[in-house]
């Protein structure tokens, strides 16, 4: 698969799925597209989205005044959170020009535009100088890397000595699970080429030079959002059917596959074909 074609598929997916994320995932207010983190302090879905950012920031030991690269920033949710929570300087990068413009608007709305900036760029091949950042941050975005090893190499290059890489994302429990019919219907529906195992991901980090690598399976803390997506599948499927019989606006193939993926991510998690992990390493 050519990089340009794969990247365009990701861009198209997020543009065509934007309304679904607004309806089901609070995108218009939370600016977040991730599973969230549910612990005893969380009492609502929106709180879970913020909590995931907090958990990642604490794990990465983000400090005021540090420089953070939000790799795959979407519409700016994590970047905006980090600027407000830690007072750090954040650069968010995305493949989508539309997402970049939305992120700028959202940062202006939250009045943190002096601390954040957004650019269209491939996080596996940036044009930033060596040792530009204290933290490289990937919240449910690194699954989209065409080659996860290339991302790790680029993250290492961009980090200053003592800098940290933090990733929260899905990982298959066995690499061959990428070919499992259940996972393929999930991953293809969300335009993800493949997932790494946490073992392989950590080995790649170690080979590149990262130390103090820590991994935590946080599937238990994301399970509520997995169930939420599963329930959304039934509601959205009925809506697709209703649109079809009323001959009103039809759903595209990307939109229909996105809805079906909500079902199969839950089945895959239930069958332990994948897990949700948090990994941190230091340069």
PyMOL commands that set and color helices and strands:
alter all, ss='L'
color gray80, all
select helices_A, chain A and resi 3-16+18-25+27-30+45-59+77-86+97-109+142-144+148-158+175-179+181-189+198-208+219-245+253-270
alter helices_A, ss='H'
color red, helices_A
select strands_A, chain A and resi 67-71+89-94+116-120+133-139+159-172+211-217+274-282
alter strands_A, ss='S'
color yellow, strands_A
deselect
rebuild
show_as cartoon
